[in-house]
């Protein structure tokens, strides 16, 4: 249920406008965490508290949808096409998620506008992206990402139907980039360990919708691993297959960072943010449901069934 509707259910005398107002003022918390988005989904049984005596916060609005916000952590919903961070140390006037969040926090907290990124999404990947709003939060988030203690679940539309319903891809990635591409390491390559789990969420007329979970977080990991397993992402011009033209065609890789879950780096409470499926992803999904199936299953599936453990390969160059 939306937070504003859940609040009205607890306080029936509140109007819809008044409920939105007190939430945006920062007077409502969910399970002890301040939430300022009236439309944020809340789970059944969540502890919702309204403190009308709490000092109202600035009504400054972020130009990106906010999935979670408290004094230490901000999770936004990044649209496809927007850079996560600048491409150069001294960037030109690039439009980035980091820049927009810094602008928002500078207006929200003029005296303490601390914002640092702790991970990133590819430019054309949409979904949940977290930022640290305090130094303790940054240190804690970096530890969580470094130790792979972050729940990171993606949705991907792949061009071919998998033979199985789930699997694990345990394949180190080459450290070196060649022609703007990364790849699975070969013997002798400098490499970093990489492990990805996937399961079929829906079988489509052409391909499938996968739920993909990162056990490590390497740049381009999902795109490289799925292509390696014979399950290229629809619309990925680098590792996958272009998707032709027409209304239902993919204009970008159909990869969406759907869920981000972690133990809060300061409070220790469980934090989970989910990003709604964007319109272009839904459009391609609908088109693929009714498309003619590809001939035969995906070639060269190199993943192993979920639950079957492949011996880990020790490689040089693991800098994490």
C-alpha contacts under 8 A as a table, 3 or more apart, distances in Angstrom:
res1	aa1	res2	aa2	distance
1	X	5	X	6.78
1	X	6	X	6.31
1	X	41	X	5.34
1	X	42	X	5.61
1	X	43	X	6.90
1	X	44	X	7.65
2	X	5	X	5.42
2	X	6	X	6.21
2	X	38	X	6.78
2	X	39	X	4.95
2	X	40	X	5.51
2	X	41	X	4.58
2	X	42	X	6.17
3	X	6	X	4.99
3	X	7	X	6.05
3	X	37	X	7.69
3	X	38	X	5.35
3	X	39	X	5.79
3	X	40	X	5.59
3	X	41	X	5.92
3	X	42	X	5.89
4	X	7	X	5.12
4	X	8	X	6.31
4	X	16	X	7.05
4	X	19	X	5.57
4	X	20	X	5.91
4	X	23	X	7.47
4	X	38	X	4.95
4	X	39	X	6.56
5	X	8	X	5.06
5	X	9	X	6.24
5	X	16	X	7.55
5	X	19	X	7.97
6	X	9	X	5.07
6	X	10	X	6.53
6	X	42	X	7.77
7	X	10	X	5.15
7	X	11	X	6.08
7	X	19	X	6.79
7	X	48	X	7.14
8	X	11	X	4.79
8	X	12	X	5.08
8	X	13	X	7.36
8	X	14	X	5.75
8	X	15	X	7.26
8	X	16	X	7.28
8	X	19	X	6.70
9	X	12	X	5.56
11	X	14	X	5.85
12	X	15	X	7.83
14	X	18	X	5.94
14	X	19	X	6.00
15	X	18	X	5.09
15	X	19	X	6.11
16	X	19	X	5.16
16	X	20	X	6.32
17	X	20	X	5.24
17	X	21	X	6.17
18	X	21	X	4.92
18	X	22	X	6.30
19	X	22	X	5.48
19	X	23	X	6.30
19	X	38	X	7.82
20	X	23	X	5.23
20	X	24	X	6.13
20	X	38	X	5.47
21	X	24	X	5.24
21	X	25	X	6.19
22	X	25	X	5.03
22	X	26	X	6.58
22	X	27	X	5.59
22	X	28	X	6.86
22	X	52	X	7.65
23	X	26	X	5.37
23	X	27	X	5.73
23	X	28	X	5.32
23	X	35	X	6.91
23	X	36	X	5.09
23	X	37	X	6.72
23	X	38	X	6.09
24	X	27	X	7.60
24	X	36	X	4.63
24	X	37	X	6.40
24	X	38	X	7.06
24	X	57	X	7.95
24	X	59	X	6.67
25	X	36	X	7.02
25	X	56	X	4.78
25	X	57	X	5.08
25	X	58	X	6.82
25	X	59	X	6.44
26	X	29	X	7.83
26	X	34	X	6.52
26	X	35	X	6.70
26	X	36	X	5.59
26	X	54	X	7.86
26	X	55	X	7.99
26	X	56	X	6.00
26	X	57	X	5.67
27	X	34	X	7.58
27	X	50	X	5.71
27	X	51	X	5.34
27	X	52	X	6.17
27	X	53	X	7.88
27	X	54	X	5.76
27	X	55	X	7.52
27	X	56	X	6.72
28	X	34	X	6.09
28	X	35	X	6.28
28	X	36	X	7.38
28	X	48	X	7.04
28	X	49	X	5.58
28	X	50	X	4.47
28	X	51	X	6.42
29	X	32	X	5.48
29	X	33	X	4.99
29	X	34	X	4.18
29	X	35	X	5.51
29	X	47	X	7.96
29	X	48	X	5.77
29	X	49	X	5.30
29	X	50	X	6.66
30	X	33	X	5.16
30	X	34	X	6.39
30	X	35	X	6.61
30	X	42	X	7.81
30	X	46	X	6.54
30	X	47	X	5.51
30	X	48	X	4.63
30	X	49	X	6.55
31	X	46	X	6.07
31	X	47	X	4.74
31	X	48	X	6.37
32	X	47	X	7.51
32	X	49	X	7.94
33	X	69	X	7.95
33	X	70	X	6.23
34	X	69	X	6.72
34	X	70	X	5.30
34	X	71	X	7.97
35	X	68	X	6.71
35	X	69	X	5.86
35	X	70	X	6.76
36	X	69	X	7.07
37	X	40	X	5.47
37	X	66	X	6.92
37	X	67	X	7.68
40	X	67	X	6.65
42	X	46	X	6.58
43	X	46	X	5.51
51	X	54	X	5.55
58	X	108	X	6.10
59	X	108	X	8.00
60	X	104	X	7.24
60	X	107	X	6.81
60	X	108	X	5.97
61	X	104	X	6.97
62	X	65	X	7.03
62	X	66	X	7.53
62	X	100	X	7.51
62	X	101	X	7.09
62	X	104	X	5.41
63	X	100	X	6.88
63	X	104	X	7.75
64	X	76	X	6.41
64	X	77	X	6.51
64	X	78	X	7.01
64	X	100	X	7.62
65	X	76	X	5.71
65	X	77	X	5.33
65	X	78	X	7.75
66	X	69	X	6.96
66	X	74	X	7.44
66	X	75	X	6.05
66	X	76	X	4.41
66	X	77	X	6.14
67	X	74	X	7.77
67	X	75	X	5.37
67	X	76	X	5.33
67	X	77	X	6.42
67	X	128	X	7.53
67	X	273	X	5.86
67	X	274	X	7.01
67	X	275	X	7.08
68	X	73	X	7.56
68	X	74	X	5.63
68	X	75	X	4.95
68	X	76	X	7.02
68	X	273	X	6.44
69	X	72	X	7.83
69	X	73	X	5.92
69	X	74	X	4.51
69	X	75	X	6.43
70	X	73	X	5.55
70	X	74	X	6.47
71	X	133	X	6.52
71	X	134	X	7.55
72	X	132	X	6.02
72	X	133	X	4.61
72	X	134	X	5.23
72	X	136	X	7.97
72	X	137	X	5.66
72	X	266	X	7.49
73	X	130	X	7.05
73	X	131	X	5.96
73	X	132	X	4.96
73	X	133	X	5.44
73	X	134	X	7.66
73	X	137	X	6.83
74	X	130	X	5.71
74	X	131	X	5.26
74	X	132	X	6.52
74	X	133	X	6.88
75	X	128	X	6.33
75	X	129	X	5.43
75	X	130	X	4.25
75	X	131	X	6.28
75	X	273	X	7.31
76	X	127	X	7.85
76	X	128	X	5.76
76	X	129	X	5.43
76	X	130	X	6.46
77	X	126	X	7.34
77	X	127	X	5.05
77	X	128	X	4.88
77	X	129	X	6.39
77	X	275	X	6.12
78	X	82	X	7.02
78	X	84	X	7.86
78	X	97	X	6.98
78	X	126	X	5.37
78	X	127	X	5.11
78	X	128	X	6.30
78	X	129	X	6.49
79	X	82	X	6.07
79	X	124	X	7.92
79	X	125	X	7.48
79	X	126	X	4.85
79	X	127	X	6.61
80	X	123	X	6.28
80	X	124	X	4.42
80	X	125	X	5.20
80	X	126	X	4.55
80	X	127	X	7.98
81	X	123	X	5.27
81	X	124	X	4.80
81	X	125	X	7.51
82	X	95	X	7.00
82	X	96	X	5.93
82	X	97	X	6.72
82	X	123	X	5.46
82	X	124	X	7.07
83	X	86	X	6.91
83	X	95	X	6.93
83	X	96	X	4.74
83	X	97	X	6.24
83	X	121	X	7.93
83	X	122	X	7.17
83	X	123	X	4.69
84	X	96	X	5.44
84	X	97	X	4.88
84	X	98	X	6.09
84	X	120	X	5.67
84	X	121	X	6.06
84	X	122	X	7.13
84	X	123	X	6.56
85	X	96	X	5.51
85	X	97	X	6.39
85	X	98	X	5.48
85	X	99	X	7.53
85	X	117	X	7.94
85	X	120	X	7.34
86	X	89	X	7.20
86	X	91	X	5.89
86	X	94	X	6.61
86	X	96	X	6.37
86	X	98	X	7.87
87	X	91	X	6.70
88	X	91	X	5.03
91	X	94	X	6.57
95	X	99	X	6.75
95	X	100	X	7.53
96	X	99	X	5.12
96	X	100	X	6.32
97	X	100	X	5.16
97	X	101	X	6.15
98	X	101	X	5.19
98	X	102	X	6.09
98	X	116	X	7.76
98	X	117	X	6.94
99	X	102	X	5.12
99	X	103	X	6.18
100	X	103	X	5.11
100	X	104	X	6.20
101	X	104	X	5.01
101	X	105	X	6.10
101	X	115	X	7.49
102	X	105	X	5.17
102	X	106	X	5.94
102	X	113	X	7.05
102	X	114	X	7.73
102	X	115	X	5.99
103	X	106	X	5.16
103	X	107	X	6.43
104	X	107	X	5.39
104	X	108	X	6.10
105	X	108	X	4.74
105	X	109	X	5.66
105	X	110	X	7.59
105	X	113	X	5.37
105	X	114	X	7.55
105	X	115	X	7.48
106	X	109	X	5.34
106	X	110	X	5.04
106	X	111	X	7.87
106	X	112	X	7.40
106	X	113	X	4.73
107	X	110	X	5.57
108	X	113	X	7.83
109	X	112	X	5.40
109	X	113	X	5.51
110	X	113	X	6.06
113	X	133	X	7.72
114	X	132	X	7.92
114	X	133	X	5.42
114	X	134	X	5.95
114	X	135	X	7.75
115	X	131	X	6.67
115	X	132	X	5.70
115	X	133	X	4.79
115	X	134	X	6.93
116	X	131	X	5.84
116	X	132	X	5.28
116	X	133	X	6.77
116	X	138	X	7.00
117	X	120	X	7.44
117	X	130	X	7.09
117	X	131	X	4.83
117	X	132	X	6.27
118	X	130	X	6.94
118	X	131	X	6.06
118	X	132	X	6.91
118	X	138	X	6.94
118	X	141	X	6.71
118	X	142	X	6.18
118	X	145	X	7.98
119	X	129	X	7.45
119	X	130	X	7.12
119	X	131	X	7.91
120	X	129	X	6.79
121	X	125	X	6.06
121	X	126	X	7.51
121	X	129	X	7.14
122	X	125	X	5.17
122	X	220	X	7.68
123	X	126	X	7.92
124	X	252	X	6.17
124	X	253	X	6.71
125	X	253	X	7.03
125	X	254	X	7.62
125	X	255	X	5.64
125	X	256	X	5.74
125	X	257	X	7.18
126	X	255	X	7.00
126	X	256	X	4.94
126	X	257	X	6.03
126	X	278	X	7.77
127	X	256	X	5.45
127	X	257	X	4.28
127	X	258	X	5.76
127	X	275	X	5.48
127	X	276	X	7.81
128	X	257	X	5.57
128	X	258	X	6.39
128	X	259	X	6.66
128	X	260	X	6.46
128	X	273	X	7.12
128	X	274	X	6.80
128	X	275	X	5.67
131	X	138	X	7.96
132	X	135	X	7.33
132	X	137	X	5.57
132	X	138	X	4.97
132	X	141	X	7.51
133	X	137	X	6.79
133	X	138	X	7.35
134	X	137	X	5.23
134	X	138	X	6.24
135	X	138	X	5.02
135	X	139	X	6.27
136	X	139	X	5.26
136	X	140	X	6.18
136	X	265	X	7.58
136	X	266	X	6.89
137	X	140	X	5.07
137	X	141	X	5.94
137	X	265	X	5.43
137	X	266	X	6.02
138	X	141	X	5.16
138	X	142	X	6.07
139	X	142	X	5.29
139	X	143	X	6.40
140	X	143	X	5.19
140	X	144	X	6.32
140	X	265	X	4.72
140	X	266	X	7.21
141	X	144	X	4.99
141	X	145	X	6.17
141	X	265	X	5.91
142	X	145	X	5.23
142	X	146	X	5.93
143	X	146	X	5.01
143	X	147	X	6.01
144	X	147	X	5.24
144	X	148	X	6.00
144	X	149	X	5.00
144	X	150	X	6.17
144	X	262	X	7.97
144	X	265	X	7.98
145	X	148	X	4.92
145	X	149	X	6.11
145	X	150	X	6.06
145	X	217	X	7.83
146	X	149	X	7.77
146	X	320	X	6.81
148	X	215	X	6.42
148	X	216	X	5.94
148	X	217	X	7.49
149	X	262	X	7.06
150	X	260	X	7.20
150	X	261	X	5.97
150	X	262	X	5.14
151	X	213	X	7.57
151	X	214	X	7.61
151	X	259	X	7.39
151	X	260	X	5.54
151	X	261	X	4.63
151	X	262	X	6.14
152	X	213	X	5.82
152	X	214	X	5.77
152	X	257	X	7.38
152	X	258	X	7.87
152	X	259	X	5.89
152	X	260	X	5.00
152	X	261	X	6.67
153	X	211	X	6.77
153	X	212	X	5.58
153	X	213	X	4.55
153	X	214	X	6.69
153	X	257	X	6.32
153	X	258	X	5.82
153	X	259	X	5.03
153	X	260	X	6.66
154	X	211	X	5.81
154	X	212	X	5.00
154	X	213	X	6.33
154	X	255	X	6.83
154	X	256	X	5.41
154	X	257	X	4.43
154	X	258	X	4.97
154	X	259	X	6.70
155	X	209	X	6.93
155	X	210	X	5.70
155	X	211	X	4.84
155	X	212	X	6.07
155	X	255	X	5.82
155	X	256	X	5.17
155	X	257	X	6.60
155	X	258	X	6.26
156	X	209	X	5.76
156	X	210	X	5.18
156	X	211	X	6.59
156	X	212	X	7.14
156	X	233	X	6.63
156	X	254	X	5.63
156	X	255	X	4.58
156	X	256	X	6.48
157	X	207	X	7.15
157	X	208	X	5.78
157	X	209	X	4.59
157	X	210	X	6.25
157	X	233	X	5.82
157	X	234	X	5.88
157	X	254	X	5.54
157	X	255	X	6.91
157	X	285	X	7.29
158	X	161	X	7.53
158	X	207	X	5.42
158	X	208	X	5.47
158	X	209	X	6.44
158	X	210	X	7.30
158	X	231	X	5.65
158	X	232	X	5.49
158	X	233	X	4.31
158	X	234	X	5.25
158	X	254	X	7.86
159	X	206	X	6.58
159	X	207	X	4.47
159	X	208	X	6.94
159	X	231	X	6.35
159	X	232	X	5.83
159	X	233	X	6.06
159	X	234	X	5.38
159	X	241	X	7.71
160	X	206	X	6.68
160	X	207	X	4.07
160	X	208	X	6.64
160	X	230	X	7.66
160	X	231	X	5.73
160	X	232	X	7.32
160	X	294	X	6.66
160	X	297	X	6.14
160	X	298	X	5.09
161	X	203	X	6.94
161	X	204	X	7.81
161	X	206	X	7.30
161	X	207	X	4.54
161	X	208	X	5.52
161	X	231	X	7.58
161	X	297	X	5.46
161	X	298	X	6.06
162	X	165	X	6.89
162	X	200	X	7.93
162	X	207	X	7.92
162	X	208	X	7.55
162	X	231	X	7.08
162	X	297	X	6.19
162	X	298	X	5.99
162	X	301	X	7.84
163	X	297	X	6.23
163	X	298	X	7.32
164	X	167	X	7.29
164	X	305	X	7.50
165	X	199	X	5.63
165	X	200	X	5.18
166	X	197	X	7.67
166	X	198	X	5.51
166	X	199	X	3.92
166	X	200	X	6.08
166	X	305	X	6.14
166	X	306	X	5.70
167	X	197	X	5.97
167	X	198	X	5.52
167	X	199	X	6.41
167	X	303	X	5.76
167	X	304	X	5.21
167	X	305	X	4.15
167	X	306	X	4.22
167	X	307	X	7.89
168	X	195	X	7.19
168	X	196	X	5.76
168	X	197	X	4.47
168	X	198	X	6.34
168	X	303	X	5.25
168	X	304	X	5.19
168	X	305	X	6.09
168	X	306	X	5.42
168	X	307	X	7.97
168	X	308	X	7.99
169	X	195	X	5.66
169	X	196	X	5.12
169	X	197	X	6.32
169	X	225	X	6.54
169	X	229	X	7.41
169	X	302	X	7.09
169	X	303	X	4.53
169	X	304	X	6.48
170	X	193	X	7.86
170	X	194	X	6.07
170	X	195	X	4.45
170	X	196	X	6.50
170	X	303	X	7.29
170	X	310	X	7.04
170	X	312	X	7.60
171	X	184	X	6.33
171	X	185	X	7.48
171	X	193	X	6.77
171	X	194	X	5.68
171	X	195	X	6.38
171	X	225	X	7.48
172	X	184	X	5.95
172	X	185	X	5.73
172	X	191	X	5.92
172	X	192	X	5.31
172	X	193	X	4.23
172	X	194	X	4.88
172	X	195	X	7.62
172	X	313	X	7.65
172	X	315	X	7.80
173	X	182	X	7.25
173	X	183	X	5.79
173	X	184	X	4.45
173	X	185	X	5.00
173	X	191	X	5.34
173	X	192	X	5.46
173	X	193	X	6.46
173	X	194	X	6.32
173	X	221	X	7.72
174	X	177	X	7.47
174	X	182	X	6.43
174	X	183	X	5.52
174	X	184	X	5.53
174	X	185	X	4.34
174	X	186	X	7.56
174	X	189	X	6.27
174	X	190	X	6.01
174	X	191	X	4.49
174	X	192	X	6.72
175	X	182	X	7.59
175	X	185	X	7.96
175	X	189	X	7.63
175	X	190	X	5.52
175	X	191	X	4.91
175	X	192	X	6.60
175	X	317	X	7.47
176	X	182	X	6.93
176	X	190	X	7.33
177	X	180	X	5.88
177	X	181	X	5.39
177	X	182	X	5.02
177	X	183	X	7.75
178	X	181	X	5.22
178	X	182	X	6.52
181	X	238	X	7.12
181	X	239	X	7.95
182	X	220	X	7.26
182	X	224	X	7.06
183	X	224	X	6.19
184	X	224	X	7.19
184	X	225	X	7.57
184	X	228	X	7.44
185	X	189	X	5.75
185	X	190	X	7.48
185	X	191	X	6.06
186	X	189	X	5.59
189	X	316	X	7.95
190	X	315	X	6.94
190	X	316	X	5.49
190	X	317	X	5.27
191	X	315	X	5.82
191	X	316	X	6.00
191	X	317	X	5.44
191	X	318	X	6.41
192	X	315	X	6.67
192	X	316	X	7.37
192	X	317	X	6.11
192	X	318	X	4.60
192	X	319	X	7.40
193	X	216	X	7.71
193	X	313	X	7.67
193	X	314	X	7.89
193	X	315	X	7.35
193	X	318	X	6.89
194	X	215	X	7.50
194	X	216	X	5.55
194	X	217	X	7.40
194	X	218	X	6.86
194	X	221	X	7.19
195	X	214	X	6.73
195	X	215	X	5.45
195	X	216	X	5.74
196	X	212	X	7.07
196	X	213	X	5.98
196	X	214	X	4.97
196	X	215	X	5.72
196	X	216	X	7.20
196	X	221	X	7.89
196	X	222	X	7.03
196	X	225	X	7.32
197	X	212	X	5.74
197	X	213	X	5.10
197	X	214	X	6.49
197	X	215	X	7.30
197	X	306	X	7.36
198	X	210	X	6.41
198	X	211	X	5.63
198	X	212	X	4.34
198	X	213	X	6.17
199	X	210	X	5.61
199	X	211	X	5.41
199	X	212	X	6.61
200	X	203	X	6.86
200	X	208	X	6.85
200	X	209	X	6.16
200	X	210	X	4.62
200	X	211	X	6.30
201	X	208	X	7.63
201	X	209	X	5.51
201	X	210	X	5.19
201	X	211	X	5.94
202	X	208	X	5.81
202	X	209	X	5.06
202	X	210	X	6.98
203	X	207	X	6.62
203	X	208	X	4.47
203	X	209	X	6.32
204	X	207	X	5.33
204	X	208	X	4.89
204	X	209	X	7.08
204	X	288	X	6.01
204	X	289	X	4.63
204	X	290	X	7.51
204	X	291	X	7.96
204	X	293	X	7.93
205	X	208	X	7.89
205	X	288	X	5.80
205	X	289	X	4.71
205	X	290	X	5.42
205	X	291	X	5.06
205	X	292	X	5.66
205	X	293	X	5.00
206	X	288	X	5.37
206	X	289	X	6.70
206	X	290	X	7.67
206	X	291	X	5.50
206	X	292	X	5.80
206	X	293	X	4.21
206	X	294	X	5.78
207	X	288	X	7.22
207	X	293	X	7.06
207	X	294	X	7.27
209	X	285	X	7.82
212	X	222	X	7.82
214	X	217	X	6.18
214	X	222	X	7.75
217	X	221	X	6.92
218	X	221	X	5.10
220	X	223	X	5.40
220	X	224	X	6.06
221	X	224	X	5.34
221	X	225	X	5.92
222	X	225	X	5.17
222	X	226	X	5.94
223	X	226	X	5.54
223	X	227	X	6.23
223	X	232	X	7.31
223	X	233	X	6.75
223	X	239	X	6.42
223	X	240	X	7.68
224	X	227	X	5.28
224	X	228	X	6.05
224	X	239	X	6.37
225	X	228	X	4.95
225	X	229	X	6.20
226	X	229	X	5.01
226	X	230	X	6.40
226	X	231	X	4.93
226	X	232	X	5.56
226	X	233	X	7.09
227	X	230	X	5.13
227	X	231	X	5.15
227	X	232	X	4.24
227	X	233	X	7.11
227	X	239	X	6.11
227	X	240	X	6.28
228	X	231	X	7.30
228	X	232	X	7.84
228	X	300	X	7.80
228	X	301	X	7.43
228	X	302	X	6.71
229	X	232	X	7.90
229	X	300	X	6.19
229	X	301	X	4.23
229	X	302	X	4.51
229	X	303	X	5.70
230	X	298	X	5.16
230	X	299	X	5.28
230	X	300	X	5.27
230	X	301	X	4.97
230	X	302	X	7.30
231	X	298	X	6.10
231	X	301	X	7.46
232	X	236	X	7.65
232	X	239	X	6.77
232	X	240	X	4.45
232	X	241	X	6.71
233	X	236	X	5.74
233	X	239	X	7.66
233	X	240	X	5.21
233	X	241	X	7.02
233	X	253	X	6.26
233	X	254	X	6.29
233	X	255	X	7.44
234	X	240	X	6.31
234	X	241	X	5.91
234	X	242	X	6.82
234	X	243	X	6.38
234	X	250	X	6.76
234	X	253	X	5.87
234	X	254	X	5.69
235	X	240	X	6.68
235	X	241	X	5.73
235	X	242	X	4.76
235	X	243	X	5.17
235	X	249	X	7.89
235	X	250	X	5.00
235	X	251	X	6.11
235	X	252	X	5.02
235	X	253	X	4.37
235	X	254	X	6.14
236	X	239	X	5.88
236	X	240	X	4.51
236	X	241	X	5.60
236	X	242	X	6.15
236	X	252	X	6.16
236	X	253	X	4.23
236	X	254	X	7.35
237	X	240	X	5.72
237	X	241	X	5.76
237	X	242	X	5.47
237	X	252	X	7.92
237	X	253	X	7.53
238	X	241	X	7.79
242	X	250	X	7.74
243	X	249	X	5.51
243	X	250	X	5.59
243	X	251	X	7.55
244	X	249	X	6.18
244	X	250	X	7.82
245	X	248	X	7.69
245	X	249	X	5.37
246	X	249	X	5.40
248	X	283	X	5.89
248	X	284	X	5.02
248	X	286	X	7.72
248	X	287	X	5.21
248	X	288	X	7.91
249	X	284	X	6.08
249	X	287	X	7.79
250	X	253	X	7.02
250	X	254	X	6.92
250	X	280	X	7.56
250	X	281	X	7.86
250	X	284	X	6.07
254	X	281	X	6.28
256	X	277	X	7.43
257	X	260	X	7.74
257	X	275	X	7.16
258	X	274	X	5.54
258	X	275	X	5.03
258	X	276	X	7.12
258	X	277	X	7.38
259	X	272	X	7.12
259	X	273	X	5.78
259	X	274	X	4.47
259	X	275	X	6.41
260	X	272	X	5.65
260	X	273	X	5.27
260	X	274	X	6.47
261	X	270	X	7.34
261	X	271	X	5.58
261	X	272	X	4.17
261	X	273	X	6.38
262	X	270	X	5.90
262	X	271	X	5.35
262	X	272	X	6.50
263	X	268	X	5.17
263	X	269	X	5.50
263	X	270	X	4.51
263	X	271	X	5.88
264	X	267	X	5.48
264	X	268	X	4.54
264	X	269	X	5.25
264	X	270	X	5.93
264	X	271	X	5.94
265	X	268	X	5.91
277	X	281	X	6.57
277	X	282	X	6.65
278	X	281	X	5.45
278	X	282	X	6.37
279	X	282	X	5.10
279	X	283	X	6.11
280	X	283	X	5.04
280	X	284	X	6.33
281	X	284	X	5.33
281	X	285	X	6.13
282	X	285	X	4.96
282	X	286	X	6.15
283	X	286	X	5.23
283	X	287	X	6.27
284	X	287	X	5.01
284	X	288	X	6.09
285	X	288	X	5.16
285	X	289	X	6.25
286	X	289	X	5.21
286	X	290	X	6.94
287	X	290	X	5.69
287	X	291	X	6.26
288	X	291	X	4.94
294	X	297	X	7.63
298	X	301	X	6.49
304	X	308	X	6.42
304	X	309	X	7.77
304	X	310	X	7.57
305	X	308	X	5.56
306	X	309	X	7.91
315	X	318	X	6.84
